[in-house]
């Protein structure tokens, strides 16, 4: 990913790169709050709307706009809907690892996180889906997560928030590329609402959300950065929100200094980019005489 001006070495470059990403969570975020919610028919239908209605609408929109995207899919979702991952890759998009159960790594022991991580990989392996990248559930990566990504041969993670641009992370198992995220570029914070389990309290207007995303893209164009937008088919697949997404894509495509790419392609480019920041992955020291557990 380059933020240099066009013409250096005859290569076109862009001030901002947009990675359009979709977390196809379906029922898993709710089930992760408690298996008892499987008995809530209305809530389960709200979540199933994502893969059943929102995803096909989004895939058609991406086709119409000729925009590539990355879809982070929990292994449980891919396993229970074996048609889902192939329906994404056959259109030229990327499927990436998003845990098995959508339980955040910070809520599990190291052994539980490893088992969940590897169970998802096994699902995609059986389906013949090549996996290059990973995103932690709820963006709650543990200090072990990056090492699991590297150990299993994946090229990138997209869970951390330490920069506006891709950066490299050193782990005990090797180096990976981090494609940073941020809450301002997540539709969950704007649209998500459920009474039980309690999620959100205000459903924002798509007009306001469109203004927010356009302003952030303009900032990335000014400073040079990765606009890593995280959307959920059960949220942004709704009609008015899908139209807002279309308007955002039209705006971004109208900017000569903006390009679109799948996460795997950005990560592959970043692996060989000179001057990319490199950071070690380790927790800060929290003095027990100052900070309580």
N, C-alpha and C positions, 0 to 999 in steps of 0.2 A: 504494500500500500504506500503510495507516494503522495506527498503534498506539495511537490515542486511544480513549477510552472511548465506549461506545454512548450515543447521545443528542445528540451535538453536531450541530446543524443537522438533527436527525431522521434522521441517517444511521448505519446500523449499521457498526461497525468491529470489527477483530479484532486481538488481541495478536500472533497469528502467522498467516502465510500459508504453506501447504504447496504447493510445486511438486513434483509427482511426475514425475520424469524417467527415461527409459529410453534407454540408449545401445545401439542395435541393431547391435552391431559385427560379429556373425557371425565370419567367418574373418579379417577384416582385421587385428586386433591381432597375430595370429600370422604372417600373411604379411608384415606390416611388419617382423618380425624376420628374415625371410629367405624368399625364394621357395621354397627347398628344403623348407620345412615343408609345402608342398602335397602332398608324397609321403607324409606321415604320416597314414594313414587314420584312426587312432583320434583324433588331435588334431583333424583336420578335422571328424569327426563330433561331437566335443565342442562345437565352435564352431557348427556348423550346427544343433544342438539349439535354439539361441536363436531364430532366425526360424521354424524348422519346428515346434517344440513349445512352447517357452516363450512366444513372442509371442502365439499364439492363446489360451493359458491366461490370460495377463495381460490381454488385451483382454476376455475373458469376465468376469474378476474385476472389472475397472473398470466394465463394464456393470452387473454385479450391485450394486456399491457406489455407482453413480452418481457416480463421481469422474473429473474431467477430467485429462489428462496430456499431457506433451510427449515426443516420441520423437526423439532425435538419431540420424540415420541417415547413415553414410558413403555417398558417392555410388556407390562400387563395389558396396556391398550393394544399393542401390536399382536399380542398372543390371542386376545379375545376377539380381535377383528383382523384376521389374517389377510384380508384384502387391502387393508389400510396402507401399510408401508409401500407395497408395490404400486398402488394407485398414485403415490407421490413420485417415486423414482421414475416411473414410466413417462412422466411429463418433464423429466430432466432436472427435477429438484433434488435436494439432498435430504436424507433422513439421518438424524443424529440421536445419540444416546441421551435419555432424560430419566435415568434411574429405572428400576423395575416397578416399584410400588408408589412412587412420588412421596416417599417419606424423606424428609430432609436429612442429610448426613449428620448434621449436628444433633439429631435426636437419637442416633444409633451408636452402638459400640463400633470399634474398628472392625471387628469380625462381622457384625451385621451389615455394615456398609459394604464391605468386600463381597459378601454373599449376594446382596441386592444388586450391586454393580455387575457382577459376573452372571447373574441370572438373566439380566436384560441382554447382555451380549449374546448369551446362548440362544435367546429367542430370535434375534436378528440373524445369527449365524444359520439357524435352521431355515430361515426364510430367504437366505441368499442376499441379504442386504448388507452392503459394505458400510462400515461405521468408521468415520474419521474423527468425530468430535463428540463432546459431552457438555451437558449443562446440568448442574445440580438442581434438585427439586427446591422450589422457593428461593433459589440462589443462595441457599444456606450450605455452602461447601465447608467441609472440615479441613484441617491441616493435612489430612491424609488423602483427600480427594485428588489433588493434582498428581500425586505419586501413583494412584491407581490408573489415572488416565495415561500416564507415561508407560507404566508397567505393561499395560495391555496393548501398546502399540498405537494408541490414538494420537493424533497430531495436535489437537487443541482442546481447550476448555473455554466455556463462556458463562462464568458464574461470578467472577470477581469485578471489582469496581475501582481498580487502582490507577486508571489512566483514561484519556480520551482516545487513545490510539492502541493498536495491538502492541503487546509486549511479551517478552519471553519470561518464563518462570522456570527456575531450576528446582528440581525435585530429587529425592534420593534415587529415583528410578530413571532419571534423565530429564531432558529439557522439553518443554511444551510451549506452544503459543497460547497466550490468553487474549480472547476477544472480549473486552470489558463491556459490562452492561450498566444500566442505571435505572432507578425507579421512575424517573420522569419519562422514560421511553418504554413503559410497560402499560398495556391497556388494563391490566388487573387493577391498578390503582385508580383508574378512571371509571371503569364500568362494572366491576365485580360487586354483586350483592346477593346474599342468601340470608334468610332468617335463621336457618338451622342446618349446619353449623353457622354461627354468626360470621358473615364475611361482608365487610364494607358497610357504609351507611348512606352514601350519596352516590347516585348514578348521574355522571356528568353528561352534558350535551356533547354530541359528536362535533359540533361547531367549535366548542371550547377546546376539545382534544386536538382537532386539526390545527388550531392556532398554536397550541403548545408545541406540537411536533414540527410545524414549519419554522417556528422560532428557534428550536433546538437545531434543526438542520442548517439554518442560516448561521448559527454559531459555529457549527462544525465546518462549514464552508469557509468561515473567516479564519479560524484557528488551524484548520486541517485536522480531520479526525475521522473516527469510525462511528457512523450513525447506526447503532445496533438496536433495531426496533423489535420488541418482543410483544407478540400478539397471541391471542387464544381464540380458536375457531368458535367456541361457545359464547364468546363475548363479541369480538370484532366480526364474526360471521353474520351477525344480525343485520337486517336490511339497511337501516339508516347508518349504521357504523361501517358497513361494507362500502357504502357510497362515499363516506368520509375518507376511507382508506383509498378509494379510487382517486378522489380529489388530491390527496397527498401525493400519490404516485404521479399524477399528472403534473403537479407542481415540481416535484423532484426531477422528473424527466425533462422538464423545461429549463433546468439549470445546467448550463454547459459544463460546469465544473463538478458534476456529481455523476458517479457511476454506481451500478448495482452489481452485487456478486454474492455467490453462495459462501457460507462461512468457511467451508473446506478450501475454497480457492483463495480467500483472503489469508487464511492461515498458511497455506503453501507458499504464497508470495512473501509473507512476513518472515518465514523461516530463513530466507536468504537475503533479507533486506539489511543493508549496512546501517549501523547506528541505532538499531532497535534497542529500547531499554531492556535490561535483563535484571530480574529480581529473584532473590531467594524466597522460598516459601517456608516460613517458620513463625510461630506465635511470638508476640512481644512479651517481654518480662513484666509481669504484674506483681509487684512486691506485696507479699502477704501482710506486711505491717501497714499497708496503705489501702489495699483493695480486698474487700471481703468476698467470699464465694457467694 
